[in-house]
Amino acid sequence: MITPDRKTKRKNILTAIAILAFMVFLFLFTLYNVGVFDRPL
């Protein structure tokens, strides 16, 4: 088992945050397209 150094751990955390943010963006974008929110972009 390899021991992850600080750079790898930080990169993994940043990647996880980026993926979560992208998923939230896609979720909101889908809701806007479906018409749940009746506000123009």
Buried (B, 14 or more C-beta within 10 A) or exposed (E): EEEEEEEEEEEEEEEEEEEEEEEEEEEEEEEBEEEEEEEEE
